[in-house]
């Protein structure tokens, strides 16, 4: 039987996916830093296009 917290988490992830968000697998610090850099670059590009 699933725990209520797990159900809520799965529902949140599903909702975010319908909004266009993608999941990212973070295994180690390198993955974390790579994702952080990509997100900052995306944000910077959006900011400069305003």
N, C-alpha and C positions, 0 to 999 in steps of 0.2 A: 504494500500500500504506500502511495506517495505521501510525503509530508506536505502540509499546506504551504510551507515556504517554497518548496521545490515547484509546486504547481503554480504559484504566483510568479516565480522566476521564469518558468517556461512560457507563461502567458505574456509576460513583459517582453521576452525575446521575440515571440511570435508577432506581437504588436509592433515592435521596432522594425522587424523585417518587412512588414506590410507598409511601413513608412519609408522604406528605401535604405535602411541601415543594414550593413553586412557584418557578419560575425568575423572575428579575428582570433586566430589561435596564437596565444602567447605562451611559449614554452620556457623561455629564458630571458635574461636581461637584454640580449641582443635583439630578440623579437620585439620586446617592449620599446626599446629605443628606436628601432626601425619604424614601428607603428607611430610612435610619438612624432618622429620627424615627418612622416607622410601626412599626419593630421595637421601639423603646424604649417607645412607647405601648402596644403589645401586651403587652410584658413587664410594664410597670407595672400594667396592668389585671389580668393574671393574678396578680401579686403581691398586689394588694389584694383579690382574691377568695378568698384562702386563709383 
